[in-house]
Amino acid sequence: MTESSHRLLADELARSLSTNTLRHLREARICRHLELSSAPAALSDLLVARGLPAYESLLDLEARVGGAAFLQGRIIGATCFVRASPSLRARDLPAVGGQPAFPVYGVPEHLTEWESPFAVMSAPGTILMFDAPHGPAPAFHSLDQFLEILALAPLSARLHALRVDAFCGDMLAGVLGAFPHPPAAGDHVSAWVGDGVWVKELRIALPDERSWSSFRGTFVCTERADILVELIPLLLEQGFSMGHQGPVVSPPPGEAPLFSFTDAHPDLAYRARGK
């Protein structure tokens, strides 16, 4: 790894993102891998040669963040997806307003068969979520808003994400002492930041408006298990169903467990069970 080929995304975007998001990007050492990107002019030539859309919004995204690698093999950019699927053509892309929307975030190796969810960009620069065959569903009005949600909480394996199956962000933020985070807010997303806790309410209609999933619900994100130990019984008393993703936490030796919480399929919105 060399400094010239790997650049911290927080340094690249220091003037456009919030202190909260820049801190999490920097702590996780999220880098742009320049071998996964290209100059906008080269990307434009590559897209045109394939018969793919070369939107200005797409070229701007590549110039700002192309090749940035996140957790679980997800990359943000455009060049990486063109290279990952040599057979990709405009007819293979989901349509937004009658025009193809291009993948800009996801696992490149999954693109050929659309094996996992992707964020796709429309011609005007909005970002939508696509989980084939569902969507694309409107989600973020800009790249900056998308990044503010992507790195709202620490990008850490220690992070707990408790999904509450309701749109109750204001209520949970009040309980947890968190305050609105305007840079992440939009028509389909709200966010709050507190002391060691982050709350986001996602109103993205994917895959089914009647279900709760990683795209739809209110999420409490924290690295502190004690916050969830206090919060979960209160939510159960109010009749909320929930889901959880994150590390398994065991009580200290000799201490009795206070609460157990399992969610075998959190992305699919199966109701978790607590006892």
N, C-alpha and C positions, 0 to 999 in steps of 0.2 A: 504494500500500500504506500502510495506517495502522496504528499500534500497537493501536488499539482493535479492528480487524477481524482482525489476525493476531497470535497469541500463541504464544510458544515452548512446545512441548510439554514440554520439560525443566523449565520453570518450573511448568507445571501439575501435573507429577507428581513434583516434587522430593522429596516425603516417602514415595513408594511404590516407587521404582525404585532399582537399585544405582548406585553412583558410576560404574561402567564404562559402563552403558547411558546414563545421563544425559549423560556426557561426549560420547558419539557423537551423541546427539540434538542436543545443543547445537552441536557442531562443524559438523554438517550443516545447522543452522538449520531443523530440522523444525518447522513451524508449524501451528497450528490455524487454518483459514480459516473464520471464523464464518459466512460466506455459504453454506458447504457443510454447515452443521449447523443444529440447532434446539433449543429448550428441550425437556426431556423430556416435559412436558405436551403441547406442540404435536406432538411426534413420536408420542406415544401416540394422539392424536386422528387423526393422519394414517394410522397403521397400522390402527386400528380401522375407519376409513372404508373402507379397502381390503380389509377382511377378513383382514388380516395379523396375526401374533402380536405382542402388545405386552408381551413378557416384561420383568420388572423388571431382569434382567441386561442386556438390550438397552438399556433406558432409562438404566441406570447407565453403560454404555459410552459412549453418546452424550454424557452429561453430562461425562464425564472426558476423552474424546479425540476426540469427533465433529468431523469436518472436517480432521483432521491429514493432510497431504499428504506422501507418501514418494516414492521414486525411481520412474521409469518410469510415472508417472501413477496410481500406486496410492494410494487413499484409505482411511482407517480411519474407521468411523462407521456410521450406519444411514440417516440422512436422505438422504445423497447417493445411496444406492442406490434408495430409494423414488422420488426425483425422476427418476433416470436411466431408470427403466423404468415408465412410467405404467400399463402393462397387467399389471404383476406382481401375482399373487395367490398365496394360500397353496398352491394345487395345483401351482404352478410351482417350489416350494422343495423341496430335498432333505429327507428325513425322518430324524430321529434319535429313537429310542425311541418311534416312532409320532407324533411331533410335528414340525412344520416347523422347520427351522433357517434362520436369516436371514443373508444375506451381510453381513460387517462389514469385510472388507478385500479390495481388488482394484481393478481398473480399472472405474469405473462404466459407461463407454460399452460395455463388453463384456458387461454383465449380461443384456441381452435375449436373446442367443443363448448365454450362458455360454461365451464365446469363449476365456476364459483361466481359470487357477485362481483360486479364491476361498477365503478363510477364512470359515467360517460359524459362527454361535453357536447353541448349543442352549438350551433353556429353563432348565436349571440354571446356564448361564454357561460351560460348557466350549466350547473352540474346536476345530473340526475343519477338515480340508482337503477341498475338493471340486473335482475337475477333471472336469467332465461328460464322459461319463456315469459316471465312477469316483468312488466314495466316497459320502457323506462318511466320511473316515477319522479316528479320534481322534488328536489331536495335542497340545493344550495344556489344562491344567486350569483356567487363568484368563487374563484379559486381561493381568495383569502378567507372567506367564510368557511369553506370546506376545510382548510387547514386549521382554522380556529377550533372546529369541532374535533378534527382528527387528533389534535394534540391538546385538547382542553384539559385532560388529566394526564398524569405521568404515563409515559410509554414504558411501562415496567411490568415484569412478570409478577411482581408483588401486588399488582392492582386488583382490587375486587370491583366488579361491576354488578350491582343489584338492579335488576329490571323490575319496576312496578308496573303492573298491567293496567295503567290508567294514565291520563294526561293530568298530572298533579304536580308539575314542577314548582309552581308558586308555593304550594302547601309544604312540600318537602324542603324547599329552600328556606322557608320560614322556620321549620323545625330544626334545621341544621345550621342556621345562621349564615347562609350563603347569600350573596348579592348578585343581581343581574350582571351578565357579561355581554354588553352590547355588540362587540365585534363578531360574536358567533350567532347573533339573533337573526331570524328571517321568517318568512312565511311558514316554513315547515320545521323550524328548529328554534328552541330557546335554550339558554344556558345560564348557569349561576356558578359563582366561585366563592368558596368559603375557606376556612382554616383547615387544610388537610382533607378537604372534601369538595367534590365537583358534581354538579347536577346538570343533566341535559334532558330535555324533552324533545323526542323525535316524533314528528307527525308525518312520516313518509309512508305513503299508501302502497306498500310492497311487502310481501306478495299478495296479501289479502286484507282489505280494509277492516275485516271483522276479526283478524287475529293480531296477537301481540308477538313481536319478534325483536331481533337486534336492530330493526329499522323503525320500530313503532313502539312507543311506551316512554316511561320516565326512568332515567338511570341515575343511580347514586354511585359515584366512583370514589374510591378511597383506598389507601394502603393500610388503614387502621381497622382491624377486625372488630375492635370494641365499639366503634360507631355502629356497625351493622348489628352487633349483639343487642344493642339498646333499641335500634330502629325496627328490626324485623318483628318482634312481638307486638309492637304498637300497630304496625301495618296489618298483621294478622287479626288483631282485635277489631280492626275497622273493615275486615272482610276482603282486603286486597289479595290477589294472587301475584306471585312473583317468580322471577328466574334469576339465576346467579351464574356468573363466570368469574373464575379467579382461583387463587391458591386454596388448598385445603388447610385449615388451621385446626390444630389439636390443642386442648387445654394443657397447662403445665402439669408435670407429674404430680399426682396426688390430688389434683383438683377435679371436681365433677364437671362434666360437660353441661353447659347451660342450654344449648340449643343446637340442633343439627339441621342441616339444610341441604337438600339435594335437588339437582335439576339435570336430568340426564340429557336433555336436548334443548339447551337454552336458545339456540338460533331458531328452533322450530316452534317455540312458544308452548311447549308442554308445561302444564302447571307443576311447579315445584312443590315438594312436601316438606313441612317443617314439623319438628316434635321436640 
